[in-house]
């Protein structure tokens, strides 16, 4: 199973998912289960990255994002019509 790890690049949409996507580097991962605080981890299965179950912060932007705002970075993918 594929995992999201600290240091991975992801596609990220700011503005709670309404902004154009950018590539961002994950600095911190927290499994919250939809609550305000959770457990910090070094990696998590991508199957668990949905909704507000996971929160990440980025090293190259001073932002954070819910799991619903990120997706696996696939540098060869150029079609944005099916993005979240």
Secondary structure as the mmCIF struct_conf table of DSSP 4:
data_model
#
loop_
_struct_conf.conf_type_id
_struct_conf.id
_struct_conf.beg_label_comp_id
_struct_conf.beg_label_asym_id
_struct_conf.beg_label_seq_id
_struct_conf.end_label_comp_id
_struct_conf.end_label_asym_id
_struct_conf.end_label_seq_id
STRN STRN1 UNK A 3 UNK A 5
TURN_TY1_P TURN_TY1_P1 UNK A 6 UNK A 7
STRN STRN2 UNK A 9 UNK A 13
HELX_RH_AL_P HELX_RH_AL_P1 UNK A 14 UNK A 17
TURN_TY1_P TURN_TY1_P2 UNK A 18 UNK A 18
BEND BEND1 UNK A 19 UNK A 19
HELX_LH_PP_P HELX_LH_PP_P1 UNK A 20 UNK A 20
STRN STRN3 UNK A 21 UNK A 31
TURN_TY1_P TURN_TY1_P3 UNK A 33 UNK A 34
BEND BEND2 UNK A 35 UNK A 36
STRN STRN4 UNK A 39 UNK A 41
BEND BEND3 UNK A 42 UNK A 42
STRN STRN5 UNK A 43 UNK A 45
HELX_RH_3T_P HELX_RH_3T_P1 UNK A 46 UNK A 48
BEND BEND4 UNK A 50 UNK A 50
TURN_TY1_P TURN_TY1_P4 UNK A 51 UNK A 53
STRN STRN6 UNK A 54 UNK A 58
BEND BEND5 UNK A 59 UNK A 62
STRN STRN7 UNK A 64 UNK A 66
HELX_RH_3T_P HELX_RH_3T_P2 UNK A 67 UNK A 69
STRN STRN8 UNK A 70 UNK A 72
TURN_TY1_P TURN_TY1_P5 UNK A 75 UNK A 76
TURN_TY1_P TURN_TY1_P6 UNK A 81 UNK A 82
#
